[in-house]
Amino acid sequence: MWKLSATAIAAAVRSGETSALDVVDAHLARIAEVNPQANAVTQLLADRARADARSLDRRRAAGEPLGPLAGVPFTVKECTRIEGVPTTFGTPRFRGLTAPADAVPVARLRAAGAIPIGHSNLPTLILAGMHTRSELYGDTRNPWDARRTPGGTSGGDGVAVATGMAALGLGNDSGGSVRIPAAFCGVAALKPTTGRFAADQRMLGPDDPGPASQLLVTDGPLARTVADLRLAYESLAGPDLRDPRAVPTPLYGYPLDGAPRVAVVADPGGHGVHPTVRRAVEAAAEALRDAGYEVCEVPDVPRLDEALHAYHRLTVTEFAPNWPAVRQLLGEGGDRFIELTMRSAPPLDAAGLIALMGTWMNIRRSWAEFLDEYPLLLGPVFTEPPVEPGLESRDQAGRDRVATAMRLCSVTSFVGVPAVAVPTGPDADGLPTGVQLVGRPFREDLCLAAAQHIEDRLGTLTPIDPRP
């Protein structure tokens, strides 16, 4: 049963073909089988998940209607609150930080019938790098090849979904954190438009964070199929009083005139792309062309290098005042990634930050003009195959290499537009490949539709058993 998609699980539970308890028990057995090797699920919620499943089964037996995700087990990143469970951020200091209530996206998935089955691993404090290793829980291993990173920062969710420990994962993304684990683990992921999903980012107290955390970070689901992403998208979207940024925009927009135009950029910024990744983009472009899309090779995306530099200056400036205290929570070597980033993009003063806010708006305008001409952009998630764990924290060259490879993810987060990562098949070394579809603001529907065509042509890659 753990091999079923979220869509199939929910249909079976709603019809009474299977019970939610049987679904949960199957996934708990799968976790017991593979998590010792994968180390993706951190805090297992076995008793609570079984209780939630029994409640769902009683409701079905009483004739109550069940939600679109009825009985679907999902993991939740260690930085996202589950009521009554510590939100550790992967650091021993927060081991006792018990959440008083569910985070908005957790509550929304529950309302749709989904069942949280456990927390999932992340880099310590979401700051220790791209590789999923936390001070509290250790390294999460890529199920395709333990010598490669599963990506991050939602790497625990990527691995849990890829190996069948959960049908859905709930991560978040501020520069590739759901898309990179999806590409490295062979699953799909959605980063929504800023303001599409409601969230409350007051993580550690009553105060809200600064502009980077408010406007770059978005919650996002990971799944094995695009259809499952669509179900999660429909359940997570919409406004909430706790989030003034979230807007009541329709889930599905107006039809486009004629065949959708897709801009294809295999090497954003011209910084180089691995042949394997280029072939993945070409295969996806061919799938869209065959599906009737107008596929256009274009020279580049707007102002990539300028946007990438601004992205790093903004994020570093926001957390620089608290860095002396925060770095003490990261454990040995956990501060290296941020230290290396600060060397490349030092914090700004007040005048510099004000100027950067204007640049930010100007770059977003350039992207709006680009996406007005091309409603979709097809490009890489990461311009290399999965790299070794911890490369970004090894030295300045490693940090710069990783930041360059994830450049399209960082820039599209900076601009605030939606993106869907979708697998494109294994490469010659047996590692998964994937691409991303980027769309106009609040046109997640266009990204999902294009990703579905790619999946229909190139297939799915998971679930899999972890490999050595």
Steps between C-alpha positions, in 0.01 A plus 500: 500500500795735555565486125168668420476865404323746728219520246451123504519478881237770549266340245534159667436638848200707391342203322562262789722278287760531774514657843708800598644290781627240253660779297675646804616158620646424155697823503618447858628158398678657204660760727620223734650321200687781322541797736794345689692526173349820359470701826230729358224475762606649833208508747265214418135561593383138486239506778357834394485396136314182590256698715438746216443208262250330732309829531490531122374142465224565755390806305485304177302222668254762626446623145685829539669639189879481506748748359700479178809371686316254726746269674810625315811487726732801478825612657562848635836677495655552845452878476121480452276465803292193584285553809646334809826401329837675541605718206871436539647661186751215533685658792524351852421842650140480368436137593229613744343771282152343492259655250177638652309464171537372145659730245253625241606254225494205740148598610392529136628156406334354808172669404526327161532164678877450487679354802840624626715194560822666615739789485777491239865598506655827380834682523538644849283815538451487120834685486773236506505448122324321217579150625244360745699448815386626839689523825221312676425223248806458277520441124211408273614275215405519136313175424646484148863523614612560857811676367280782366304754701119477497501879478333739736381661692189279474714193438329287764168542321655427161647172625188399695280546193748335261529187715129460577516602867238766425284582202550875547761721661447853630816705458577862433703680237685831498745422223451141392433318827216283367610497136859384555407199719233415243755502218764310700253237630287450188172651616290807420459822698312829489630838609196728489477870429575720799156559654334186361534290820436657838762456773595643837875544515525614861719202573647569843290773656242774436709701253486456124825458304643748251422542130709210371322247721163661433528508122744226397384206712201301378367167621480237229403135452709212365337196340570212265253618233384833363137400569590469869662844493178636356293353786737649756499836318122518507498419873777744600399810304303793633509789747509487879477775763842403631659592168412840348714414196277214384243598241175333380613452142322229293678165492461478123545802276359610168575292188787624288450610140644228283772251586694589818842648425788346694839670524779243531824596675729206574792714626366802690755780506739303279693363798508145368277196518585131525417300184268273701298799617489650152366172363229499770388849394502393135291190576247708690486757219432224249219363718337844511547552127325169433219605733432810288696766686689767307853432623747785448872495567584841650842649581450539875271594787484864614786645704609173657835604646362824638205318658722229646731755660205694641346178636811415699555856625140517621504170687840560660403851610188372673662245728840673546398682824415169668781298346733497805227332706360281224834351402534353850195281430635350178754259647851427379542613139133594469584867463734457203238536227375836630852620571601420143186669366575814702840522335336499158210729595577716806209654695372840387462816702165680524554706186607192306196305614264777394662510158479121476125508566463721194718265295286209616184663364675589177617143441149368571368741236751365247383147571135602470575633151687179409217277623244714320667392176571144615241371752732211587875458540665157482842467657718298737446463873873452559749523216696193617406145598465445877826598668680356800367579850632823651666638186355845569666515843837355404666820377425817306527322165250236611258760631521703180458190283179401679362857502564521126339164426178591687485849347166469322336381823640794698401759243146372454451505878631858500248594233219316682365299207372139511698197387445126474788252502432177311718193432629430149638149544830348617836600353770264376628455856157404630441829679172691465476809283237773505402843375282784618211689340481863611183701443333836533397603852200299622505273193604184678235335285707561185811355665312193621340438161836517321664279762221245449581481129866439582409230750264338250784482248796417723337313789556491876806367682383411849440342748834322525692300760807681636824401331843487665 
